[in-house]
Amino acid sequence: MPELAAHVREVPVNQIREITEAAWRTPGAVVLSIGEPGFPLPRHVLEAGMACLDRDETNYTPNAGIPALREAFAARFREQSGADIGADRVYVVDGAQQGLHFAMSLLLAPGDEILIPNPGYPTFAMTSRLLHAVPVGYPLYPAHDFQPRIEDIEALITERTRVLMLNSPSNPLGAVLGEDLTRRLVELARRHDLWIISDECYEAFTYDVPHVSPARFDSAVPGEARVFTSLTLSKTYGLTGLRIGALVCPPGLEQRMNNVMEAIVSCVASPSQYAALAALTGPQDYVAHARSHYRANRDAASAILASKGIPFLSAQGAFYLWADVSHVSGGNVRAWVRQFLAESGVSFAPGTAFGSIGEGWIRIALCTSQADLVEGVGRLPSREPATAGSSPVTGRDSQPDQ
């Protein structure tokens, strides 16, 4: 048979799925490798989706989504970010991943470079490669609390650089960009005439710090604005299987957005849109409960890691902990997580799923029950000598592969 296209053959295996699917095949495994919210969906959200089917509202919707949902997304984004946007800038998408593909399709031509965080979510690189673009990792070092540095990013910018990818709160790190750094990153993009794609999947979950959207510092003038913001309800409301999110775009791109949306997916399924509308406009108890649960889980897991002397990044957002297991991983954390699953029945995502700086680290998902989390983290081998109250980040400084 004919070969697949070369750029498809070069897309790497998603190591998160690799270890998680192995865990799903392991009887009794404690699965801490995937970010899947575990709470029952609110009844009013389910009923809104079912009501759409009951009235047979199953035809095409506008490319950009039903008007009421676009306005609901815009209202939430205005409230959360402080950015003054209207519903005309909101495009309902088939989950955040389709939103990222949508944005990259608009911005990247073959051979263009996109700056992505290292460590960062693996589909940033996977998606850009599918579009014949070149992902270039900018380093997030342990010695700097995994925060980006302007000078590190600026040193990587070339005449082929088109996009700066930002992710706060971060998956996998749980790190959150502060106001001053976010402003300076937007200024950097403006100085070099770059687009920004801001992945804000976890904007609802920060702990003792605010979420700061780059859109807050973007221009509102058509032709000068440069920030695309990717949002999802998968994490905020646990709607992972309904595949529903939004892409907030700069002003003046409406017709081009419609054209590209038609080519990618046409429109999102109407039952998912009505369920999303109910989630955004109805009671918000689910979000408050989830935030409290993730925070309590973060604290419980952090206490266990500290008692074992295992360095970790103290998460300010999302629902992950980033922990250093280099004392046992032997320089190959991808192999170690498979061995640990086989021997201990617990799965963690290997840090190398997120980039070269992730070698020796694991991502621990905090969205399971606290009992399972405590049991799973408790099986990690201690670092000798164990030091109670161990400092979160050690300052190990790895150099990234570019």
Buried (B, 14 or more C-beta within 10 A) or exposed (E): EEEEEEEEEEBEEBBBBBBBBBBEEBEEBBBBBBBBBEEEBBEBBBBBBEBBEEEEBEEEBEBBBBEBBBBBBBBBBBEBBEBEBEBBBBBBBBBBBBBBBBBBBBBBEEEBBBBBBBBBBBBBBBBBBBBBBBBBBBBBBBEBBBBBBEEBBEEBBEEEBBBBBBBBBBBBBBBBBBEEBBBBBBEBBBEBEBBBBBBBBBBBBBBEEEBBBBBBBBBEEEEEBBBBBBBBBBBBBBBBEBBBBBBBBBBBBBEEBBEBBEEBBEBBBBBBBBBBBBBBBBEBEBBEEBBEBBBEBBEBBBBBBBBBBBBBBBBBBBBBBBBBBBBBBEEBBBEBBBEBBEEBBBBBBBBBBBBBBBBBBBBBBBBBEBEBBBBBBBBBEBBEEEBEEBEBBBEBEBEBEE
